[in-house]
Amino acid sequence: MRAGRSPAESDTRDRIVRAAAALLQRQGYEGASVKPIAQAAGASVSSVYHFFPDGKQQLAIEAMRYGAEEFSRVLERGLSSSPDPAEAVAACARLQGGTLRESGWTDGCPVAVTALETVGRVPGIQQAAIEALAHWQGLVAAKLESCGMDPSTARSLAGTVIAILEGAELLSRVTGDDTPLNDAAVHLAQLVQAALN
């Protein structure tokens, strides 16, 4: 909780950020306006502007950071699920598929969707996306390095892993089927295993 903010204020702000992240996942930046975000959060529009005086752009950046942290937790869970890096990376794809399936294919990560929709137009959002992607890449690279892969190869391969996971998530959301993420799990494991040999 930020200094000077009451527990109730912190709760309201957190609800607003979570609601914004959910709407960004489902409707994108252009489709998510302040009024529906406030309604979904059980807050007033004036509360949204109280916490986010710069409006939707500022709120979207915070929502992306929240969504990025959620995806980081999925990655961390998958990466820690096995000492074998190939199996651990595959687990990330399978976990992602399970999360999407449970949400009815609506609750993917808001980072890529929002960034692609606003690239070149909303610099703060683009920067938040760059930071999220770099963080995810770092998580995967750290797992690969812990198994003896040299840092340069680990970083490069980790970028490929994230690209495949993001692409497979998109395909799974569009088709309403976790086959793309299950296929990604198989091929990512093969890719990591080949890089380690």
C-alpha positions in Angstrom: 0.0 0.0 0.0 1.4 3.4 -0.9 2.1 5.8 1.9 -0.9 8.0 2.7 -3.4 5.7 1.1 -6.0 4.0 3.2 -6.7 0.3 2.9 -10.1 1.1 1.3 -8.4 3.4 -1.2 -5.8 0.8 -2.1 -8.6 -1.8 -2.5 -10.6 0.5 -4.8 -7.5 1.3 -6.9 -6.6 -2.4 -7.2 -10.1 -3.2 -8.3 -10.0 -0.6 -11.0 -6.6 -1.9 -12.3 -7.9 -5.5 -12.3 -11.1 -4.4 -14.1 -9.1 -2.5 -16.7 -6.8 -5.4 -17.3 -9.8 -7.7 -17.9 -11.4 -5.3 -20.3 -8.1 -4.8 -22.2 -7.8 -8.6 -22.5 -11.2 -8.8 -24.0 -11.8 -5.6 -25.8 -8.4 -4.0 -26.5 -7.4 -0.4 -25.7 -9.9 1.3 -28.0 -12.8 -0.8 -26.8 -12.1 -0.3 -23.1 -13.4 3.0 -21.9 -13.3 4.5 -18.4 -17.0 4.2 -17.6 -17.3 0.4 -18.2 -14.0 -0.1 -16.3 -15.4 1.9 -13.3 -18.7 -0.2 -13.5 -16.8 -3.5 -13.6 -14.7 -2.3 -10.6 -17.7 -1.2 -8.6 -16.3 2.3 -8.5 -17.3 5.7 -9.7 -15.8 7.4 -12.8 -14.5 10.1 -10.5 -12.6 7.4 -8.5 -10.9 6.3 -11.6 -9.7 9.8 -12.3 -8.8 10.3 -8.7 -6.3 7.4 -8.9 -5.4 8.0 -12.6 -5.6 11.7 -13.3 -4.2 11.3 -16.8 -7.1 9.0 -17.7 -7.3 5.9 -19.8 -3.7 5.9 -21.0 -2.3 6.0 -17.4 -4.8 3.3 -16.3 -4.0 1.1 -19.3 -0.3 1.3 -18.5 -1.0 0.1 -14.9 -3.4 -2.6 -16.1 -0.7 -3.8 -18.5 1.8 -4.0 -15.7 -0.8 -5.9 -13.6 -1.4 -8.3 -16.5 2.3 -8.7 -17.1 2.8 -9.7 -13.5 0.0 -12.3 -13.8 1.7 -13.8 -16.8 5.1 -13.7 -15.0 3.5 -15.8 -12.2 2.4 -18.4 -14.8 5.9 -18.4 -16.3 7.5 -18.8 -12.8 5.1 -21.6 -12.0 5.9 -23.4 -15.2 9.7 -22.8 -15.0 9.9 -24.1 -11.5 7.8 -27.2 -12.2 10.8 -29.2 -13.4 14.5 -29.2 -13.1 14.6 -30.1 -16.8 14.5 -26.8 -18.7 12.8 -28.4 -21.8 10.0 -29.8 -19.7 9.7 -26.6 -17.6 9.3 -24.4 -20.8 6.7 -26.9 -22.1 4.9 -26.6 -18.8 4.6 -22.8 -19.4 2.6 -23.4 -22.6 0.4 -26.0 -21.0 -0.4 -23.8 -18.1 -1.2 -20.9 -20.4 -3.6 -23.3 -22.3 -5.3 -24.3 -19.1 -5.8 -20.7 -18.0 -7.3 -19.7 -21.3 -9.6 -22.7 -21.4 -10.9 -21.9 -17.9 -11.7 -18.4 -18.9 -13.6 -19.5 -22.0 -10.7 -18.2 -24.2 -11.1 -14.6 -23.1 -8.5 -14.0 -20.4 -5.2 -13.9 -22.3 -2.4 -11.5 -21.4 -3.4 -7.9 -22.2 0.2 -6.9 -23.0 0.5 -8.0 -26.6 -3.1 -7.1 -27.6 -2.8 -3.6 -26.1 0.7 -2.9 -27.4 -0.1 -4.0 -31.0 -3.2 -1.8 -31.0 -1.4 1.3 -29.9 2.2 0.8 -31.2 3.7 4.1 -32.3 0.7 6.1 -31.0 0.9 5.7 -27.2 4.5 5.7 -26.1 3.8 4.9 -22.4 2.0 1.8 -23.3 4.7 0.7 -25.8 7.3 1.2 -23.0 5.3 -0.9 -20.6 5.1 -3.7 -23.1 8.8 -3.5 -23.8 9.5 -3.8 -20.1 7.1 -6.8 -19.7 8.6 -8.7 -22.7 12.1 -8.1 -21.4 11.1 -9.3 -17.9 9.5 -12.5 -19.3 12.6 -13.1 -21.5 14.8 -12.7 -18.5 12.8 -15.3 -16.5 13.2 -17.9 -19.2 16.8 -17.0 -19.8 17.6 -17.4 -16.1 16.1 -20.9 -16.2 18.2 -21.8 -19.2 21.4 -20.4 -17.8 20.8 -22.3 -14.5 21.1 -25.5 -16.6 24.5 -24.5 -18.1 23.5 -22.6 -21.2 25.7 -19.7 -22.0 24.0 -16.3 -21.3 24.0 -15.1 -24.9 22.3 -18.3 -26.2 20.0 -18.4 -23.3 18.8 -14.8 -23.9 18.3 -15.4 -27.6 16.4 -18.7 -27.1 14.3 -17.1 -24.3 13.2 -14.4 -26.8 12.1 -17.2 -29.2 10.3 -19.0 -26.4 8.3 -15.9 -25.5 7.5 -15.2 -29.2 6.2 -18.7 -29.6 4.1 -18.6 -26.4 2.6 -15.2 -27.4 1.8 -16.5 -30.9 0.4 -19.7 -29.7 -1.8 -17.9 -27.2 -3.2 -15.7 -30.0 -4.0 -18.8 -32.1 -5.6 -20.5 -29.2 -7.8 -17.5 -28.3 -8.9 -17.0 -31.9 -9.7 -20.7 -32.5 -11.0 -21.4 -28.9 -8.8 -24.5 -28.8 -5.7 -25.2 -26.8 -4.1 -27.3 -29.6 -1.7 -24.4 -30.6 -0.4 -24.1 -27.1 -0.1 -27.9 -26.7 1.8 -28.1 -30.0 4.0 -25.2 -28.8 4.7 -27.2 -25.6 6.0 -30.1 -27.7 8.1 -28.1 -30.0 9.5 -25.7 -27.4 10.7 -28.7 -25.4 12.4 -30.0 -28.5 14.0 -26.7 -29.3 15.3 -26.2 -25.8 16.6 -29.8 -25.6 18.4 -29.4 -29.0 20.0 -26.1 -27.8 21.3 -27.9 -24.6 22.9 -30.8 -26.6 
